Amino acid sequence: MTCNVGKIDRVIRGVVGVAVLAWGIMNGNIIADVVGAVLLFTAIIGWCPPYALLGINTGCKVKND
């Protein structure tokens, strides 16, 4: 897995992920919990599977060896 999520994208995903996860926990909404956890996880690891499938890279440096 190579990084395909840039800094700004990671910050936005992290903030939105925490907010959605907190909202889901407070309201007992499992779908919101899953969505928030996925957003938070992709922000932490810096890799997004749909981005990889579509060839999207939002700012990570890619080394060309």
Stockholm file with secondary structure:
# STOCKHOLM 1.0

chainA/1-65         MTCNVGKIDRVIRGVVGVAVLAWGIMNGNIIADVVGAVLLFTAIIGWCPPYALLGINTGCKVKND
#=GR chainA/1-65 SS CCCCCCHHHHHHHHHHHHHHHHHHHHHTCHHHHHHHHHHHHHHHHTCCHHHHHHTCCSSCCCCCC
#=GC SS_cons        CCCCCCHHHHHHHHHHHHHHHHHHHHHTCHHHHHHHHHHHHHHHHTCCHHHHHHTCCSSCCCCCC
//
